[in-house]
Amino acid sequence: MRLSILTRWMVLTGVLLIVLATCLGLLVHWQVIVDGDGEVLEEFVESRRSWGTPTVQLFTSLFNPLAAVIVSLLVGIAATLRFRQWRVFAYMAAVMVLSTAITQGLKHAFVRNRPAVMWHLVEETDFSFPSGHSTAAVALSSAVIVVWVMLSAKWKPVAVVAVAAAVIAIGIPASRLYLGVHWFTDTAAGAMVGLGTALLVSPLLPRTGVMVSHWPSRLRRWMTDKGKHARQLR
């Protein structure tokens, strides 16, 4: 299958983000990063409030990696029925499976310890880098945005979906810092893996939505698969 220019750039960006997350894992023991992670964690710990902690604990529990996988499959089914494209479900499933596999591989490759238990507001026992919650939340959010942008014919539903997804993508990593179970670089790497995977797997999706329909006709012909095929026939 020959990929359009847009698809190639999305795949390349996805690969680059995953590579950057891996490179970050090689640097987490540098003193400047250790100091920066410590300062960020202290800021979040100092921001804790008795009335806010239960809400943050509930929020992070609703979007743990397992819950994110289940939600992604349900969203995949709903989007498949909505857009009548079976590839949507395959895309959502592939994003979650691949992002989880990459995260677990990096965890065991770098075996980074979590912040001191004295800071923890929830129990966590596995390795710290990258954050599994951040990976799952950003992978789910990014995949949903990609699906709606690629397939929806109207901007309004895309905007609504994007705002809701952004709340999850930003809120979950922040909640992990608030709860004292991750360093900032853990959440940053998790976000890179999540977004990178959503872009990397994007060739599974067709392009019929706002991203295509609102382009100028010449640009649309150039960037889409049909336009590329037409140029090759000339």
Buried (B, 14 or more C-beta within 10 A) or exposed (E): EEBBEBBEEBBEBBEBBBEBBBEBBEEBEEEEBBEBBEEBBEEBBEEBEEEEEEEBBEBBEEBBBEBBBEBBBEBBEEBBEBBEBEBBBBBBBBBBBBBBEBBBEBBEEBEBEBBEEEBEBBEBEEBBBBBBBBBBBBBBBBBBBBBBBBBBEEBEBBEEBBEEBEEBBBBBBBBBBBBBBBBBBBBBBBBBBBBBBBBBBBBBBBBBBBBBEEBEEEEBBBBBBEBBEEEEEE
